[in-house]
Amino acid sequence: MSNSNKGLGLFRATGIYVGAILGSGALVLPAMAADVAGPASRVPVGLGSP
């Protein structure tokens, strides 16, 4: 094994950081929109509609 593959490196560490930030936003924003829309916004999800 080569010593050059040791550690994450700047590019991979940045990718992990950006993925974590965007990934959490993908879960938070729909929840915030559902809160604004009210309880009726949960009905299509419960029925399995797209």
Phi, psi and omega in degrees: 000139183275148177286344182287343179269007182283136176084172182281314186087161184294317183296313181291320179296320177295320178297319178295317180298311181296320178297322179292319180293312181290324180297318179290327177293328179293338178265329185280318185297316176296326178294320178294320179294322178294324177295321179290321183287334179097185186292336181293340181288343181272347183295312180298327179292319180292332180272350178087015178285151179289000000 
